[in-house]
């Protein structure tokens, strides 16, 4: 059998920078990639094939990679749901959480929406300390795939695995999704800390406390706490510390230096999930009786433009609870 018949086929749903990076990574392994975008003329495709037909994308491949902002997930999932069947697998790379649509509008991971709106149960997520520009450039990278179905992990490894891209796996899908979302929020605080000139010691103390706090929140959502101390949580946050160009980090730095959130968003040139998600996570923690002073400070401090000195006190030097 020729290589043409054995290589993986991948459809990426979303033509933003992250979707293109994922498509490029798959194409670099020899996979046959088709990217769907509502506005293909605006996509910097880097040699990838792009279509404006979601029907063509879903017909192209059994592996669908969803890379759209969380606010569009439900609508896209409904479109996809009428075009696919149980033989498809959907893996998303969305760093966000959404409301469940109930009266209480409880926060749920993206996988819950995909299960509700599509016929497939073969669902997974991508996360970990992978950086968009490094992935697009083919630089050595690490990514985590999570799914409760081993065959989903297998098809992702077939489509994306390469010497320059190492793929770790976990069955804690809920954990990876919550870790990715919460790390995005914490990256804003990391940028803020950098912007006000805090030293490495205080930043390391903050990061350690923050990951423990994220683990408590994730546990309340049904995740395994250990996931937050691995590549999906702590590893991802360490990457944020080292990555000056990450949008969340740049937003935090900008606010720390007196810039407005709106200006920071405009400068990022893309949606930053953490802005709208932070207050909802703080509310989730309060509702579920989880102590979350860091997330509460980010939600009601950084984005509310409280004085930097007060926020430093709250973020770095707050009450000592629990063991070191």
N, C-alpha and C positions, 0 to 999 in steps of 0.2 A: 504494500500500500504506500502511496506517495505521501510526502510530508504535507502536501496541500490538503489531503483528506483527513489527516490526523491532527492538525493544529486546531487549537481552541477557537471558538467564536465568542465574541464578547460584544454586547450592546451597552454603551454608556449613556445613561439618561441624564443630560445636563452638560451644557457646553461652556461652563465657567472654568476658571483656572484649575480648580480641583478635579473636575471631570476630565479636562484635557490631560492633566498630569496622570490620572489613572489610565486613561486610554492610551497614552504614550507608553506607560510602563508595560501594559499588556501587549502593545504592538512590538515593543522592543524584544519580547520573548518569542515573537513569531505568531502571536495570536491575530486573528482576523477581526478587526475592530470597526464598529460603526457607532458614531456619536449622534445622539439626537439633541437638537436644540430648536426652540421655537423661533430663534432668530439666527439662522446659520450664517448669514452674511456678517454678523458681528463676532463670530468665533475665530480666535487665533488658533487654528487647528493643528499647526505643526505637522502637516502632512497627513493627518487623519482624515478619513472620509466622514462627512457630516451630512445628516438628513434632517429635514423639517417634518418628516412623517414618523410619528410614533409607532404606527402600524408596521412600517418597514423595519424599524429598530427591533421591535419585539419578534418579528418574523426572522430576523437575521440570526438571532442567537438564543440559546436556552439559558445563558447566564446574563442577567441584567444587573448592571451596576448603577445604583441610584446616587446621583451627586447633585442635588438641588437644595435650595434653602428649605428649612423646616416648614415655613409657611405655605409652601407649594406641594408638600409631600402628599397630603390627602387627595388633592385634585389630580395630581399625576398618578397616584395609586389607583384612583377610580378609572382613569383612562386606560391604564395598563391592565386593570382587572378584567376588562371586557375583551382583551386581546390575547391573554395567556391562559395556560392551564397548569395542572399540577406538575407537569414535566419541567417547567421553568424553575430557576432558582433566582432569587433577588437578594443581592447584597448591597447594603447602603453604606455610604461614607458621610452621613449627615451628622454634624457635631451639634445636635440639638435634641430637645424633647418637645412634645406637643400636648395640648389638652385632649382629653378623651372624648370631648363632646357632650359629656353629661352635665347636669345642672351644677355640680361642684367643679367641673372642668379640671379633674385631677390630672397631674402630669404623668405622661406615659412615654416610653421610648418609641422610636420610629417603627420598630418591628411590630408593635401592637397595631399600628395603623395599617401596615402591609398585610398582616393577618386578617384584619377586618375588611379591607377593601379589595383583596385579590384572592384567587382560588388556591394559590400555592402556599404550602407550609414550609417549603425549603427556603428559609430566610436566614440571612446572616448580616454581619456588620463589619466594617473595617475601622481600625483605630490605631492607637499607639504612637510612638515618637517619629512618625513619618512627616517630612516637610515637603510642601507642595513643589517648591522650585527644585529641590534635590531630586524628587521623584521624576519630575518632568525632564530633568537633565540627565537622568540615568546614573546619578551618583549613588554610591553604596547606601542603602536604606533598609530600615526594618519596619514592618507593618504587622499588625495583629488582625487576624480574622476570627470572628466569633460566630458560632452556630451550634444549635443543638443537634444538627444533622451532620454526621461525618462526611457524607458525600458532598455537601456544600463546601466544606473545607477543602476537600479533594479537588473540586473543579476550580476553586479559586487558586489553589497552588498550581494546578496545571496551566491556568491562564496567565498568572502573574509571576510565578516563581522563576528566578534567574540568579546567576551568581552575584549580581549587584543588588538583588532585592530578596532579603530573607524574610520568610513568612512564618510567624509564630501563630499558634492556634489555641483557642479556649472554647469550652462549651458554655461559659457564663456570658451568654448574649446580653442579658439585662445589665450585668456588671460593666461590660465594655461600653455599652451605649451610655449609661449614666456617667461612667468615668470620663468618656470623651467630652460629654456636655459640661460636666463640672470642671474639668481641667481647662476648658475654654474660658470659663468665668475666672478661674484662678489666674490664668495668664494675664488678664487685665490688671489684677492686683500686682503681679510680678512687674509689669510695665510701669505701674504707678510707683512701686518701690524703687525701681531704677531711675524714674524721672525725678524723685525727690532726693536721690543720692544716698540711699541707705547702704550700709556696708554689707559685705558678704555674710557676716555672722548673723545679723538680724534677718536677712533674706532667707538664709538656710533654716533658721528657727521658724519663720513664718511658713515656709514650704512644708516643713515636717508637720506642724500643727494643722495646716490646711488639708493635707492628704488624709490625716486621721479624721478630720471633720467630714470630708467628702465620703470617706468609707462609712461613716455612721449614717449619712444621708442615703447613700446607696443601699445599705443594709435595710433601711426602712422601706425602700422601694422593691426589695426582693432580690437584691444582688448579693454576691459573696464579697465580704470585706477584703479578702486577700487579693482580689482583682485590682483594687485601688493601689496596692503596694507593688504592683508589677509594671510591665511595659505599658499597659492600657491607662494607668493612672500616674504613678510616680515617674515612670519613664517619660511619659508624654509631657509632664510638667517640667522635668529637667530639660527637655528639648526646647520648651518655651523660654526657659531662663537663658539658654544659649543663643536663641534665635531672635535677633533684633528686628527682623522684618516681618515677624508674625503679626497679623492685623490686630489681634487682641492686645499684644504687648505694646504695639505702637499707639493704640488707643489709650491705654493706661498711662504711657509716658506723656502723651499730649495733654491729657487732663491734669496730670501732676504739674505740668509747666504752665498751666493757666488756659489752655485751649478748651474749646467747647466740644462736647460729644458730637454735635452735628459736623463740625469741622473735621474731627478725627474720622468720622464715618466717610465723609467725602474724600479724605486723603487716602483711606484704605481702598476705595474703589470697589468694595464688595460688602455684602451683608455680614454683620458680626452678630452671631446668634446670642452671645453673652449679654448684650444690652437688654433685650426683652426678657431673657431667661432668668437673669439673676434675681429680680424681685419675686418671680414665681417659685424659684428654688427656696428662697428664704421663707416664703409663705408655706411651702410644702413642709419644710423642716419644722416650722412652728406648729402646723396642724398635726404632725406626727410626733411631736414632743421630742425632737432631736435638737440638742444644743449645737447651734451653728452661728457663733458670733462673727466668724470671718465672712461667711457668705452674706450675713445680714449687713455687715459693714460695707461690703462691696455694693450690695444692692441699694442701700439707702444712704450711702456715704459718697463713694466715688462718683456715681452717676447723678447724685444730688448736689455735687459740687460743694461739699463741706470743706472747711479749711484743711489744708494738707497736714498741719501739725496734729489736729484732732484725729485724723484718719490714721496717721502713723501710730498714735497712742493706741487706737482701737485694734489695728491690724497686727502690730508687732509687740505691743507691751500690755495686752489685755490680761484679764484675770487668769491665773495659773490654775488649770483644772486637769486632774489626772496625772499619771506618771510622766517623767521625761522620756 
